[in-house]
Amino acid sequence: MDVLLIGSGGREHALAWKLARSPDLGKLFAAPGNPGIAAVAECVALDPTDHDAVIAFCREKGIGFVVVGPEVPLVAGLADALTDASIPVFGPSAAAARLEGSKGFTKDLCTLQNIPTARYQRFTESDAAKDYIQREGAPIVVKADGLAAGKGVTVAATIEEALAAIDDCFAGALAGAGIEVVVEECMEGPEASLFCLCDGERAILFGTAEDHKRAYDGDKGPNTGGMGAYSPSYLMTPEMTERAMAEIVRPTLAGMRAQGAPFRGVLYAGLMLTKDGPKLIEYNVRFGDPECQVLMMRLESDLLPVLFAAATGSLDGVSLDWSDEPAVTVVLASKGYPGAYEKNTPIRSLPDVGEGEMIFHAGTSLIHGELVANGGRVLNVTARAADVAQAVEKAYALVDGVEWSEGFCRRDIAHRARH
């Protein structure tokens, strides 16, 4: 089967790396891909927002399956266009992708399905939102309703901080994501991520992970798209996992079916493990980044047929094999990220990787044949080992072998799992 992978980041490199190992794979194309992906796939200059061009390419090349990595094309309806063209696609319809594309939609679904989550109100007008915040007090959480590339959530420690977040949302600072806001109570407890493959009817567990959102050691500094991750989450015991599946994931699938928008693809539940049990923070409708990298490092099953089974409504009877060894990924980012940073800084060399090791490219490109950093998060240095401490040691040994003077990373990834 010839496959087209949509995307260009570290998540997509991890997916390409794993798909390339499948005996069921014919040729792998990636649009647009990156220099790391180019080692295992043919990168093509396709614009994922041009649905007609993607369909034409699939027909020209005889593509049997499309895997969509990022959320933006899914929310924009790329999966619908491919489905209408009779091209199998891994990723939800636009209607199902509202689980990520609209936080308000998801919160309302939680109410309908009695799914445990934070108490909330939705607002389309600034003054009403501010009045609510003044009444509720701080800490409180302000979320832009739409897609904001990981930057649409403010956990406000003070009322002033929450009011400023409201101003940012309604002033257009988030380019359309904040035309509506959700204001919700600040839940307490550790966070974990749960991934499920879904075929519209069923959900099968696709691993757990924990990530590090803050830019600097000790969970300090601004929020980012993620500075590192590890899998599995030791907080997600079998009992906690089954409770999350029963109380959160399965009612979500039932609710989406009831709305005429059955969910097919990967459902990524961000969970807060409160004293009352797991509660939903938010959903994503694609693999996490950088969580995908540690999941792919631990997955021993062939990825291609299970993604195809989810896409075609046939997960019944599918089971997955996982390595018992934990995996850790450290994000190397451009100095200044998540704020302004210099682009096209040279990456002089990358170390060789051994068994259970991989450097996934996220924000890289080639200029005159030379590898450069052209994004905020640039490399995902990933390792698997017998225990977390050894995986951390292997990952940082690789980090220290990267010759790139403009990069930085956290030095405490997986600290929660090491205690």
C-alpha positions in Angstrom: 0.0 0.0 0.0 1.4 3.4 -1.0 0.8 6.0 1.8 0.7 9.8 2.0 1.6 11.3 5.3 0.5 14.9 5.9 2.7 17.2 8.0 6.2 18.4 8.7 7.0 18.2 12.4 8.6 15.9 14.9 5.3 14.0 15.3 5.2 13.3 11.6 8.9 12.2 11.5 8.0 9.7 14.3 5.0 8.4 12.3 7.1 8.2 9.1 9.9 6.3 10.9 7.4 3.8 12.2 5.3 3.5 9.0 8.5 2.9 7.0 9.1 -0.3 9.0 5.8 -1.9 7.9 6.0 -4.9 5.6 2.6 -3.7 4.2 4.1 -0.4 3.0 4.8 0.2 -0.7 6.0 3.7 -1.1 5.7 6.5 1.6 5.2 10.1 0.5 5.2 13.0 3.0 3.7 16.5 2.3 5.6 18.6 2.9 7.9 16.5 5.2 11.3 17.7 6.6 14.9 16.6 6.2 14.5 13.8 8.8 11.4 12.5 7.1 13.2 12.6 3.8 15.4 9.7 5.0 12.4 7.3 4.9 9.9 9.0 2.6 9.7 11.0 -0.6 8.8 14.6 0.4 6.4 16.4 -1.9 5.5 20.1 -2.1 1.8 19.7 -1.5 -0.3 22.3 0.3 -2.6 20.5 2.8 -5.1 23.4 2.6 -5.6 22.7 -1.1 -7.9 19.7 -0.8 -8.2 19.3 -4.6 -4.5 19.2 -5.0 -4.1 16.5 -2.3 -6.8 14.4 -4.0 -5.3 14.9 -7.4 -1.9 13.8 -6.1 -3.4 10.7 -4.5 -5.1 9.7 -7.7 -2.0 10.3 -9.8 0.2 8.2 -7.5 -2.4 5.6 -6.6 -2.2 6.4 -2.9 -4.1 3.7 -0.9 -4.1 5.5 2.4 -3.6 9.0 3.8 -2.4 9.7 7.4 -3.0 13.2 8.6 -0.6 14.3 11.3 -1.6 17.8 12.5 -4.9 19.2 13.7 -5.3 22.2 11.4 -6.0 20.2 8.2 -8.4 18.0 10.2 -10.4 20.9 11.6 -10.5 22.3 8.0 -12.1 19.2 6.6 -9.3 17.4 4.8 -10.5 14.0 5.9 -14.0 14.8 4.6 -12.6 15.8 1.2 -10.6 12.6 1.0 -13.5 10.4 2.2 -15.8 12.0 -0.4 -13.1 11.1 -3.0 -13.2 7.4 -1.8 -9.6 7.7 -0.4 -9.2 6.0 3.0 -7.9 8.5 5.6 -6.7 8.3 9.2 -8.1 11.3 11.0 -11.5 12.5 12.0 -14.1 14.5 10.0 -14.3 18.2 10.5 -17.5 17.6 12.6 -15.6 15.1 14.9 -12.5 17.3 15.0 -14.5 19.9 16.8 -13.4 18.0 19.9 -10.1 19.9 19.5 -11.3 22.8 17.3 -13.8 24.1 19.8 -13.2 23.9 23.5 -16.8 25.1 24.1 -18.2 22.2 22.0 -16.2 19.7 24.0 -17.3 21.2 27.4 -20.9 21.0 26.3 -20.5 17.4 25.2 -19.1 16.6 28.6 -22.2 18.1 30.2 -24.5 16.1 27.9 -22.6 12.8 28.5 -21.9 13.4 32.2 -18.2 13.3 31.6 -16.1 14.6 34.6 -14.4 17.9 33.8 -13.9 21.4 35.3 -16.9 23.6 36.0 -17.2 26.2 33.2 -19.0 29.0 31.4 -18.8 30.0 27.7 -18.6 33.7 26.7 -18.8 35.6 23.4 -18.5 39.0 25.1 -15.7 40.4 27.1 -17.6 42.2 29.9 -19.7 39.2 30.8 -16.5 37.0 31.0 -14.8 39.6 33.2 -17.8 39.8 35.5 -17.8 36.0 35.9 -14.1 36.0 36.8 -14.6 38.7 39.4 -17.3 36.6 41.0 -15.4 33.3 40.9 -12.0 34.7 41.9 -8.6 33.2 41.2 -6.9 30.8 40.4 -9.0 30.4 37.3 -8.5 29.1 33.7 -9.2 31.1 30.5 -9.2 29.2 27.2 -9.6 30.6 23.7 -12.3 28.5 22.1 -10.5 27.6 18.8 -7.1 26.4 17.7 -4.3 28.5 19.0 -1.2 26.3 18.5 -1.0 25.5 22.2 -1.0 29.1 23.2 -4.7 29.6 23.9 -4.8 28.6 27.6 -4.0 30.8 30.6 -3.9 29.3 34.1 -4.3 32.6 35.9 -3.0 32.8 39.5 -4.6 36.3 39.9 -7.8 38.0 38.8 -5.7 40.6 36.9 -3.9 37.9 34.9 -7.3 36.3 34.0 -8.7 39.7 32.9 -5.6 40.3 30.7 -6.2 36.9 29.1 -9.7 37.9 28.3 -8.5 41.1 26.7 -5.9 39.1 24.6 -8.6 36.7 23.4 -11.1 39.4 22.4 -8.5 41.8 21.0 -7.6 39.2 18.3 -4.2 38.3 19.8 -4.9 34.7 18.9 -5.9 35.3 15.3 -9.5 34.1 15.5 -9.2 31.4 18.1 -10.5 33.7 20.8 -13.8 35.0 19.4 -15.3 32.9 22.1 -13.8 32.0 25.4 -14.3 29.3 28.0 -13.7 30.2 31.6 -13.3 27.3 34.0 -12.4 26.3 37.5 -8.8 25.5 38.2 -8.6 21.8 38.9 -5.9 20.4 41.1 -3.8 17.3 40.7 -1.1 15.9 38.4 -1.6 15.7 34.6 -1.3 12.7 32.3 -2.1 11.9 28.7 -4.1 9.0 27.4 -4.2 8.0 23.8 -6.8 5.8 22.1 -7.3 4.6 18.5 -11.0 5.0 17.6 -13.0 3.6 14.7 -16.3 5.4 15.3 -17.6 2.6 17.5 -14.7 1.3 19.6 -11.7 2.7 21.3 -8.5 0.8 22.0 -5.8 2.0 24.3 -2.8 3.4 22.5 -0.6 4.2 25.5 -0.1 6.8 28.1 2.5 9.6 28.5 3.4 12.7 30.4 4.8 15.9 28.9 6.6 19.0 30.2 4.9 22.2 28.9 7.0 24.9 30.7 10.1 26.2 28.9 12.6 25.8 31.7 13.8 23.4 34.4 11.6 23.0 37.5 8.5 23.6 35.4 9.3 27.3 35.3 8.8 29.8 32.5 6.2 30.3 29.8 4.0 27.5 28.4 5.3 25.9 25.2 4.1 23.2 22.8 6.1 20.7 24.9 9.7 20.5 25.9 9.9 16.8 26.4 7.8 13.7 27.3 8.0 10.2 28.6 5.9 7.0 28.3 4.3 5.3 30.0 2.8 7.6 32.6 3.3 5.9 36.0 0.3 7.7 37.3 -1.9 5.9 34.8 -2.2 2.6 36.6 -4.4 -0.1 35.0 -7.2 0.9 37.3 -6.9 4.7 36.5 -6.7 3.9 32.8 -9.8 1.8 32.8 -11.7 4.4 34.8 -10.7 7.1 32.2 -11.8 4.8 29.4 -15.1 4.1 31.1 -16.0 7.6 32.4 -14.4 9.8 29.7 -13.4 8.1 26.4 -16.4 5.7 25.8 -19.0 8.3 26.7 -17.3 10.7 24.3 -17.5 8.2 21.4 -21.2 7.5 22.3 -21.9 11.3 22.3 -20.2 11.9 19.0 -22.2 9.0 17.4 -25.4 10.5 18.8 -24.4 13.8 17.1 -24.0 12.2 13.8 -20.2 12.7 13.9 -18.6 9.3 14.8 -15.0 9.8 15.8 -12.3 7.9 13.8 -8.7 8.5 14.4 -6.6 9.0 17.5 -8.2 10.6 20.5 -5.8 12.2 22.9 -7.3 13.0 26.3 -5.4 15.4 28.5 -6.4 14.3 32.1 -6.2 15.9 35.5 -6.0 13.2 38.2 -7.9 14.9 41.0 -8.8 13.6 44.4 -12.2 12.6 42.9 -10.6 10.6 40.0 -9.7 11.5 36.4 -11.2 14.6 34.8 -10.9 15.8 31.3 -8.8 18.9 30.7 -9.2 18.9 26.9 -9.1 16.7 23.9 -6.8 16.7 20.9 -7.7 14.8 17.7 -4.2 13.8 16.7 -1.1 12.3 18.2 0.6 14.6 20.7 3.9 16.3 19.9 6.3 15.3 21.5 4.3 12.4 23.0 4.0 10.7 19.7 7.8 10.3 19.6 7.9 8.2 22.8 4.8 6.2 21.9 6.4 5.2 18.5 9.6 4.3 20.3 7.7 1.9 22.5 5.3 0.4 20.0 6.3 -3.0 18.8 3.3 -3.7 16.6 3.1 -2.7 12.9 1.6 0.8 12.9 0.2 0.8 9.3 -2.5 -1.9 9.6 -3.8 -0.6 13.0 -4.2 3.0 11.6 -5.9 1.5 8.6 -8.2 -0.5 10.8 -9.2 2.6 12.8 -9.8 4.5 9.5 -12.0 1.8 8.1 -14.1 1.0 11.2 -12.5 -2.4 11.8 -10.6 -2.2 15.1 -12.6 -5.1 16.5 -10.1 -7.8 17.5 -7.0 -5.6 17.0 -4.5 -5.7 19.8 -1.2 -3.9 20.2 2.2 -5.0 21.5 4.3 -2.6 23.5 7.9 -2.6 24.8 8.0 -2.8 28.6 10.9 -0.3 28.4 10.1 3.3 29.1 11.0 6.0 26.5 12.0 9.6 27.0 12.2 12.5 24.5 14.1 15.8 25.1 13.1 18.7 22.8 16.0 20.8 21.6 14.5 24.3 20.9 15.8 27.5 19.4 17.1 30.0 22.0 14.3 32.5 22.7 11.4 29.9 22.1 8.5 30.2 22.8 9.2 33.9 22.1 11.2 35.3 19.2 14.1 33.3 18.0 16.7 33.5 15.2 15.9 31.3 12.1 18.1 29.3 9.8 20.9 28.8 12.4 23.3 26.0 11.3 23.1 22.5 12.9 26.7 21.5 12.4 26.3 17.8 13.1 24.1 15.1 14.7 25.4 12.1 16.6 24.9 8.6 15.4 22.0 6.8 17.1 22.1 3.3 18.5 19.5 0.7 19.3 16.5 2.2 21.1 17.6 5.7 20.1 16.3 8.2 17.5 16.6 11.9 16.7 13.4 13.1 15.2 13.4 16.3 13.2 10.8 18.9 14.0 11.8 22.4 12.9 14.6 21.7 10.4 15.3 22.5 6.8 18.1 22.3 4.2 19.7 25.4 2.8 22.3 24.7 0.1 22.5 21.2 1.4 23.2 22.3 5.0 20.9 21.4 7.9 19.5 24.4 9.7 17.0 25.1 12.4 14.0 27.0 11.1 11.4 26.5 13.9 11.0 26.9 17.6 11.1 23.2 18.5 13.8 21.8 16.3 14.9 18.2 17.3 13.3 15.5 19.5 16.1 13.5 21.0 14.5 10.2 22.0 15.7 7.0 23.8 14.3 3.8 25.3 16.0 1.8 28.0 15.3 -0.7 30.8 14.3 2.1 33.2 13.5 5.8 33.1 16.9 6.8 34.6 18.8 4.9 31.9 16.5 6.3 29.1 17.2 9.8 30.4 20.9 9.2 30.5 20.9 7.9 26.9 18.8 10.8 25.7 21.0 13.5 27.3 24.2 11.8 26.0 22.7 12.2 22.5 21.7 15.8 23.2 25.3 16.5 24.2 26.4 15.1 20.8 24.4 17.7 18.8 26.5 20.5 17.5 24.1 23.4 17.4 25.1 26.6 19.3 21.7 28.3 19.1 19.8 25.5 20.8 18.6 24.9 24.4 16.7 22.2 26.3 15.4 21.4 29.7 17.8 19.2 31.8 15.1 17.7 34.0 12.8 15.8 31.5 11.1 12.9 33.2 12.0 14.2 36.7 8.5 13.2 38.0 9.0 9.6 36.9 12.5 9.4 38.5 11.2 9.9 42.1 
